[in-house]
Amino acid sequence: MSFPFSAIVGQDEMKLALLLAAVDARIGGVMVFGDRGTGKSTAVRALAALLPPVPAARAGYHPEGSPPPPAKATVPVPFVDLPLGATEDRVVGALDLERALGAGVKAFEPGLLARANGGFLYIDEVNLLEDHIVDLLLDVAASGENVVEREGLSVRHPARFVLVGSGNPEEGELRPQLLDRFGLSVEVRTPQDLASRVEILKRCDAFERTPDAFAEAWHAAEKKTLKQIARGRAGLGKVVVSDAMLARASGLCMAVGADGLRGELTLMRAARALAALDGKTEVTPAHIARVAPLALRHRLRRGVLDETGSTVRIERALDELAAA
């Protein structure tokens, strides 16, 4: 049983980023920076467990030529935790040596990307993962397809998942080119107020002692969150982003010096997803302002003469745009 998503204390920014990604997977992955033990993997696992089951045909791996799953068959939303020392073969899949040696048949042994299809792929300490593995993961996450060509095998299979990475900047930074490929970034910190820390202890203790009773106590809140996600997914295609809001998003990216166009595309998609979550049919300046730090903070160059943090720079630019 997973800890209820709604019962996580604080970490509102992280929970918002995950909800946005759940509403619109095109936003891209979520990169979570911060201290250890702040509920990062707990939040992702909880959201995967909260979401409704997905059609079996759209999750996992189905070998070519194998009988399709029953039309109405469903499975829980996949959650795959990628270990730090995972090899490329384990990630993308490889030749099934047992069948090759025993039966002389070239068969594909699915990797973690196949298991994550239709769900979430979580990588702890992504900044310690080998760069070529991170490149591979980001390419597959963007294309939604995994292509394996080795040992005489040529396999292509769907691999559509929300990629969530976490890392502590003190243990090594990601290359800017890789950071830019994550749709949203989040900063989490250990709570510094006594009340929050005590509440976290109480909820963790209650969940460990009586998980069923704890889950029942949070059932109504979980149901409300699930309805919000469903409303967001259903209403996403109806949300209008006016030319004025597009200009506002682009103007903000220009003001903070975000490289390329990926930032404003992500900003537009995230603002639309937030409007859908709120049950609105049009993106407003408030939606853009709320998601701007998530979409842009990891895309900014560090100013030689400006030592302020990226979030402060974004907030300052938003204030200047509002005053113009």
KOLKOL-164342 format. One line per field, with one value per residue: residue in one letter; x, y, z of N, C-alpha, C in turn. Coordinates in steps of 0.05 Angstrom, whole numbers. Layout:
<recs>
type = (A,...)
n.east = (X,...)
n.north = (Y,...)
n.up = (Z,...)
ca.east = (X,...)
ca.north = (Y,...)
ca.up = (Z,...)
c.east = (X,...)
c.north = (Y,...)
c.up = (Z,...)
</recs>
This chain:
<recs>
type = (M,S,F,P,F,S,A,I,V,G,Q,D,E,M,K,L,A,L,L,L,A,A,V,D,A,R,I,G,G,V,M,V,F,G,D,R,G,T,G,K,S,T,A,V,R,A,L,A,A,L,L,P,P,V,P,A,A,R,A,G,Y,H,P,E,G,S,P,P,P,P,A,K,A,T,V,P,V,P,F,V,D,L,P,L,G,A,T,E,D,R,V,V,G,A,L,D,L,E,R,A,L,G,A,G,V,K,A,F,E,P,G,L,L,A,R,A,N,G,G,F,L,Y,I,D,E,V,N,L,L,E,D,H,I,V,D,L,L,L,D,V,A,A,S,G,E,N,V,V,E,R,E,G,L,S,V,R,H,P,A,R,F,V,L,V,G,S,G,N,P,E,E,G,E,L,R,P,Q,L,L,D,R,F,G,L,S,V,E,V,R,T,P,Q,D,L,A,S,R,V,E,I,L,K,R,C,D,A,F,E,R,T,P,D,A,F,A,E,A,W,H,A,A,E,K,K,T,L,K,Q,I,A,R,G,R,A,G,L,G,K,V,V,V,S,D,A,M,L,A,R,A,S,G,L,C,M,A,V,G,A,D,G,L,R,G,E,L,T,L,M,R,A,A,R,A,L,A,A,L,D,G,K,T,E,V,T,P,A,H,I,A,R,V,A,P,L,A,L,R,H,R,L,R,R,G,V,L,D,E,T,G,S,T,V,R,I,E,R,A,L,D,E,L,A,A,A)
n.east = (17,10,32,-17,-27,-50,-40,12,54,61,108,84,97,124,83,46,74,77,22,10,41,15,-34,-20,22,57,83,131,186,196,241,269,299,336,338,354,306,257,209,206,207,164,121,116,106,59,24,22,-3,-52,-77,-126,-134,-102,-115,-97,-73,-46,-4,59,96,84,97,110,62,41,-18,-68,-84,-146,-201,-225,-191,-152,-96,-56,-29,36,95,162,223,284,346,409,456,441,449,457,433,396,363,342,331,347,378,347,383,377,336,359,405,383,340,354,331,321,302,269,286,250,265,272,247,206,174,158,123,66,63,100,169,219,278,325,376,393,433,478,477,502,521,507,466,427,418,396,349,321,314,281,237,219,205,171,179,217,276,311,369,410,456,434,381,322,281,223,185,128,141,118,119,120,175,211,260,308,353,412,442,490,519,536,524,475,486,474,449,421,388,354,321,285,218,195,220,234,243,257,257,279,230,228,199,172,120,105,142,130,78,89,116,74,37,67,77,25,10,46,31,-25,-42,-88,-131,-110,-108,-163,-180,-160,-187,-229,-203,-166,-200,-221,-176,-166,-212,-202,-157,-179,-217,-182,-155,-198,-215,-172,-163,-199,-182,-164,-110,-95,-71,-49,-33,4,42,56,80,124,149,164,202,241,255,280,321,320,345,333,270,244,231,188,150,141,124,75,46,44,17,-32,-48,-52,-95,-135,-136,-157,-207,-218,-228,-195,-129,-97,-61,-47,-43,2,41,42,63,111,162,170,175,217,262,306,328,357,414,469,479,535,541,497,477,431,381,351,295,281,296,259,211,219,220,167,139,156,134,80,75,83)
n.north = (-24,45,108,158,207,257,263,279,324,393,412,433,454,412,373,400,403,348,336,368,344,295,309,329,296,314,358,341,312,314,347,341,377,375,363,299,249,278,263,254,207,182,215,210,155,152,183,153,107,129,144,123,55,34,17,-50,-60,-13,-9,-30,-82,-113,-166,-169,-201,-230,-251,-201,-165,-176,-136,-103,-107,-83,-51,-33,34,36,38,50,43,66,36,63,40,15,-20,-7,-47,-67,-24,-11,-60,-126,-181,-243,-285,-336,-362,-358,-391,-439,-453,-435,-390,-324,-277,-221,-191,-153,-87,-38,7,-13,-36,10,35,73,93,116,133,132,164,164,209,228,259,231,190,156,196,180,145,177,212,175,160,209,218,176,186,234,218,176,124,65,41,-16,-43,-94,-149,-176,-167,-129,-85,-49,-11,17,68,103,148,184,218,224,255,259,297,318,378,387,341,338,367,369,369,430,422,375,387,423,390,368,378,407,437,428,453,426,427,410,415,473,490,475,455,432,390,358,343,313,270,248,232,195,156,140,117,75,43,33,23,14,40,92,103,101,146,186,180,211,259,240,222,270,295,259,267,320,313,281,318,356,328,317,368,392,398,437,485,551,588,651,699,742,719,683,718,741,698,688,738,738,696,719,762,739,713,661,605,583,554,517,528,566,537,495,527,547,499,480,521,517,465,475,512,477,441,475,480,517,552,583,609,650,709,697,641,633,660,627,578,592,593,537,520,549,559,524,533,579,620,629,692,734,782,782,755,736,685,639,635,682,719,706,719,773,790,778,814,862,856,856,908,937)
n.up = (0,-17,9,20,-30,-20,33,40,72,62,11,-35,-85,-111,-113,-145,-194,-208,-213,-257,-297,-297,-319,-370,-407,-446,-428,-408,-370,-298,-257,-194,-146,-86,-13,16,36,35,15,-40,-75,-51,-62,-118,-124,-95,-126,-173,-153,-140,-187,-236,-259,-320,-389,-405,-454,-464,-430,-404,-438,-500,-538,-609,-648,-607,-571,-563,-501,-465,-485,-445,-403,-349,-316,-258,-256,-281,-241,-240,-210,-224,-214,-191,-210,-258,-319,-390,-420,-384,-379,-431,-453,-480,-515,-501,-467,-445,-473,-523,-518,-500,-533,-582,-603,-623,-581,-550,-489,-448,-422,-369,-390,-420,-381,-355,-390,-401,-351,-295,-291,-246,-223,-177,-152,-203,-223,-213,-248,-306,-362,-415,-407,-385,-428,-464,-437,-436,-491,-506,-472,-495,-548,-540,-555,-557,-586,-602,-625,-632,-627,-671,-665,-676,-649,-636,-593,-557,-508,-468,-418,-355,-337,-279,-244,-190,-150,-113,-114,-89,-96,-147,-210,-262,-333,-369,-419,-411,-368,-392,-421,-386,-370,-326,-265,-196,-130,-69,2,68,118,159,201,265,273,223,218,262,247,202,225,256,217,187,226,239,190,186,230,226,168,135,162,162,107,96,125,94,47,24,11,-25,-65,-82,-104,-146,-177,-193,-226,-266,-286,-305,-346,-380,-394,-418,-475,-486,-467,-479,-505,-510,-559,-532,-484,-503,-521,-473,-447,-481,-477,-424,-424,-456,-425,-381,-404,-424,-459,-526,-550,-521,-469,-469,-496,-459,-416,-437,-444,-391,-365,-391,-374,-319,-318,-337,-294,-256,-274,-313,-376,-403,-407,-359,-337,-284,-283,-316,-285,-240,-257,-280,-251,-246,-299,-320,-286,-287,-335,-341,-351,-308,-284,-290,-264,-233,-177,-155,-142,-190,-186,-161,-200,-240,-215,-208,-261,-276,-244,-268,-319,-306,-288,-333)
ca.east = (0,26,24,-36,-15,-62,-30,39,54,76,118,63,107,129,57,34,88,68,-5,10,51,-6,-55,-10,49,74,99,158,192,199,266,265,324,332,349,345,285,236,184,205,197,138,101,112,94,32,8,17,-23,-77,-89,-143,-121,-100,-120,-73,-61,-31,16,78,107,69,113,96,51,28,-47,-73,-99,-175,-207,-232,-171,-138,-74,-49,-9,63,115,188,245,308,369,430,476,429,464,441,416,373,345,328,324,369,373,342,404,367,321,378,423,368,322,364,312,328,278,275,280,243,279,256,231,182,157,147,104,39,64,121,196,232,307,337,403,397,458,500,474,520,508,495,440,408,412,378,323,307,306,257,214,209,194,150,185,244,286,334,381,435,457,416,353,312,256,213,161,120,152,107,119,128,202,216,287,314,382,422,462,516,533,541,503,469,494,451,434,403,368,335,304,264,198,191,239,222,262,245,274,270,214,243,181,167,93,105,158,114,56,100,121,49,24,83,73,-2,9,61,17,-51,-44,-115,-146,-99,-117,-191,-183,-153,-201,-244,-184,-155,-221,-223,-152,-170,-232,-188,-140,-198,-228,-160,-151,-221,-218,-147,-166,-218,-170,-154,-87,-98,-46,-38,-20,28,61,65,99,149,162,177,226,261,263,298,343,318,355,316,241,232,221,162,131,134,108,48,32,40,-5,-57,-55,-61,-122,-153,-139,-174,-234,-221,-227,-176,-105,-95,-34,-42,-34,30,58,45,80,135,186,173,182,240,285,329,337,369,442,477,489,561,538,472,479,404,372,335,268,278,297,234,190,224,211,138,130,161,114,54,74,86)
ca.north = (0,70,131,175,231,280,264,289,350,413,405,440,458,386,361,414,394,321,337,380,323,274,319,331,284,328,378,330,302,332,345,350,383,380,346,271,245,299,253,255,182,176,230,199,129,157,192,130,90,143,146,100,35,40,-7,-67,-58,11,-9,-52,-91,-134,-175,-170,-227,-242,-244,-176,-169,-172,-108,-88,-113,-60,-57,-8,51,26,55,37,57,58,37,80,24,0,-21,1,-70,-69,-2,-11,-88,-140,-209,-262,-305,-363,-373,-360,-414,-463,-460,-424,-370,-296,-265,-196,-190,-125,-72,-21,25,-28,-38,37,44,79,102,134,123,150,160,179,217,226,272,211,170,161,215,168,133,200,220,155,162,233,215,158,200,254,206,156,99,54,25,-32,-58,-106,-179,-186,-160,-102,-84,-22,-14,42,73,130,150,210,215,241,252,275,299,337,393,386,316,338,380,359,387,448,410,354,400,436,370,363,399,424,432,434,454,417,431,399,435,486,498,453,444,414,366,341,332,292,246,236,218,171,137,129,100,50,27,24,34,14,61,117,107,108,173,205,171,233,278,227,222,298,299,243,282,343,303,273,343,369,313,320,396,403,406,460,509,570,605,674,711,759,702,672,740,744,676,693,762,730,680,738,779,725,703,631,597,566,557,496,540,578,515,483,546,547,474,478,540,505,443,487,522,454,431,494,480,542,547,603,614,677,716,683,614,635,667,605,556,602,583,509,516,565,564,507,540,605,621,643,718,740,805,779,732,728,659,639,640,711,732,702,735,802,795,777,840,882,853,865,937,950)
ca.up = (0,-19,26,5,-42,-7,61,41,85,48,-16,-54,-112,-123,-118,-168,-218,-214,-223,-284,-314,-300,-337,-397,-408,-465,-413,-404,-344,-275,-243,-167,-132,-57,7,19,57,34,4,-69,-87,-39,-77,-145,-121,-86,-149,-191,-141,-139,-214,-243,-276,-349,-406,-406,-480,-466,-409,-405,-464,-513,-561,-634,-654,-584,-570,-548,-476,-468,-491,-421,-382,-339,-297,-244,-269,-274,-227,-241,-196,-238,-196,-200,-225,-280,-344,-413,-428,-365,-383,-457,-461,-494,-524,-480,-470,-437,-496,-545,-514,-495,-555,-607,-612,-617,-569,-536,-461,-443,-401,-351,-405,-428,-357,-348,-410,-391,-322,-285,-288,-226,-221,-154,-156,-232,-229,-211,-269,-329,-381,-439,-398,-382,-455,-475,-424,-445,-519,-506,-460,-514,-572,-533,-568,-551,-608,-594,-648,-623,-629,-692,-658,-683,-636,-632,-577,-543,-482,-460,-388,-343,-326,-256,-233,-166,-145,-94,-129,-75,-103,-176,-226,-289,-354,-377,-441,-400,-351,-410,-432,-367,-373,-302,-243,-170,-108,-43,25,94,132,181,223,283,269,199,223,280,232,185,242,264,195,180,247,236,166,192,250,217,141,124,175,153,79,97,135,72,23,12,-1,-49,-86,-92,-122,-170,-194,-204,-248,-288,-297,-320,-371,-398,-403,-429,-503,-489,-456,-500,-498,-528,-569,-511,-464,-516,-521,-446,-442,-496,-466,-399,-430,-466,-403,-363,-419,-428,-485,-542,-549,-505,-444,-472,-502,-433,-401,-449,-437,-362,-359,-400,-356,-294,-323,-338,-267,-242,-286,-329,-405,-415,-392,-350,-327,-258,-289,-325,-262,-221,-268,-292,-238,-252,-327,-329,-268,-294,-362,-340,-347,-284,-291,-278,-247,-218,-160,-145,-152,-215,-179,-155,-226,-254,-201,-214,-289,-276,-233,-288,-341,-296,-285,-360)
c.east = (18,15,6,-23,-25,-51,-2,38,72,84,98,73,112,102,43,47,80,40,-6,20,31,-28,-45,19,68,90,127,162,193,225,263,292,318,344,339,323,263,212,183,194,169,116,95,97,64,14,2,-4,-51,-92,-105,-127,-122,-106,-94,-59,-43,-8,34,86,91,84,96,87,38,-1,-51,-88,-129,-181,-212,-212,-156,-116,-68,-29,19,80,141,209,271,332,392,451,465,446,445,423,392,353,328,319,347,360,368,361,394,353,340,395,407,352,332,347,321,302,287,267,275,259,260,238,205,163,144,126,76,39,86,148,211,261,317,366,410,423,482,499,493,506,495,469,419,399,391,350,307,298,281,233,202,195,171,155,214,252,311,344,408,433,437,387,346,284,248,187,154,133,144,105,126,155,205,244,291,344,388,445,490,532,538,518,499,478,469,435,414,381,346,314,282,244,197,213,227,245,248,266,262,254,230,225,173,140,92,120,143,91,65,105,95,36,40,78,45,-3,24,45,-9,-56,-72,-132,-136,-109,-147,-196,-177,-168,-215,-226,-172,-175,-224,-200,-156,-191,-219,-171,-158,-210,-207,-155,-174,-223,-194,-150,-184,-206,-157,-131,-87,-70,-33,-23,5,50,73,86,125,164,176,203,248,272,283,321,344,327,335,287,228,219,193,141,122,117,79,33,26,17,-32,-66,-65,-90,-142,-157,-158,-202,-239,-219,-208,-153,-104,-67,-27,-32,-5,49,63,64,107,161,191,184,208,265,310,339,352,400,448,490,515,558,512,473,452,397,354,306,263,279,271,212,194,215,180,127,134,141,87,52,75,59)
c.north = (25,91,149,200,256,284,275,318,369,403,410,443,431,372,373,404,366,320,348,359,300,283,320,321,298,350,367,321,323,326,357,353,386,360,317,269,265,289,253,230,175,190,218,172,132,166,170,111,102,142,120,80,42,14,-24,-65,-33,12,-33,-58,-114,-143,-176,-198,-241,-234,-219,-182,-165,-142,-91,-92,-87,-69,-31,8,43,48,40,54,48,59,51,65,9,2,-12,-22,-72,-47,-5,-39,-100,-167,-227,-286,-333,-376,-377,-385,-440,-472,-450,-403,-342,-282,-240,-198,-160,-113,-55,-2,12,-30,-12,47,48,89,121,119,142,143,177,185,216,240,254,189,176,177,202,154,155,209,201,157,187,231,197,172,221,241,187,129,90,36,11,-47,-68,-136,-190,-181,-132,-100,-54,-25,12,44,101,130,178,205,235,234,268,276,320,352,392,361,315,350,367,380,404,436,389,367,412,416,362,385,418,417,442,435,446,420,417,421,447,495,472,439,424,388,347,328,309,266,232,220,193,149,123,110,74,31,16,35,35,36,89,123,114,136,194,198,194,253,266,227,249,303,284,256,306,335,296,298,356,355,317,348,408,413,430,486,526,585,627,683,729,743,689,694,745,723,680,717,755,714,698,754,765,712,673,624,580,571,536,507,551,557,501,501,547,522,471,497,530,482,454,498,499,442,448,495,504,534,566,607,644,683,702,654,614,641,643,583,565,592,553,504,529,565,548,513,566,602,637,670,724,763,804,753,723,701,661,645,669,727,730,718,764,808,795,803,862,881,862,895,952,957)
c.up = (0,0,9,-5,-27,21,63,52,69,20,-37,-82,-126,-130,-142,-194,-227,-224,-251,-304,-318,-318,-366,-398,-427,-452,-410,-376,-322,-261,-215,-153,-102,-39,5,40,58,19,-26,-81,-76,-54,-104,-143,-112,-109,-168,-180,-140,-165,-220,-260,-305,-364,-408,-432,-482,-445,-413,-434,-474,-538,-587,-641,-631,-583,-553,-522,-481,-469,-465,-398,-375,-320,-282,-260,-261,-260,-227,-229,-208,-219,-208,-217,-248,-305,-367,-422,-410,-370,-409,-465,-478,-504,-500,-483,-464,-460,-520,-543,-512,-519,-582,-619,-604,-607,-553,-507,-454,-420,-384,-366,-414,-404,-350,-367,-398,-362,-317,-283,-269,-223,-198,-160,-186,-240,-226,-232,-292,-350,-404,-432,-396,-409,-468,-463,-434,-474,-521,-494,-479,-538,-565,-545,-562,-575,-600,-619,-639,-625,-649,-687,-668,-672,-632,-616,-563,-516,-474,-430,-380,-329,-302,-245,-208,-163,-125,-108,-115,-83,-133,-191,-253,-310,-362,-400,-432,-384,-369,-420,-412,-370,-350,-282,-217,-149,-82,-21,49,108,156,204,239,277,245,204,242,265,214,201,250,241,187,201,244,212,171,210,239,188,130,136,165,124,79,106,113,46,9,-1,-26,-72,-99,-112,-148,-189,-207,-228,-272,-301,-315,-347,-391,-410,-417,-458,-507,-480,-479,-489,-518,-538,-548,-490,-476,-516,-493,-439,-456,-485,-440,-404,-441,-444,-385,-377,-423,-457,-500,-538,-531,-480,-447,-481,-476,-416,-411,-441,-408,-354,-368,-382,-329,-296,-324,-310,-251,-253,-303,-359,-419,-396,-385,-341,-301,-263,-298,-302,-244,-231,-278,-278,-244,-280,-335,-312,-275,-322,-364,-337,-321,-292,-276,-258,-230,-202,-148,-157,-175,-209,-174,-182,-241,-241,-206,-242,-291,-265,-253,-311,-331,-294,-312,-372)
</recs>
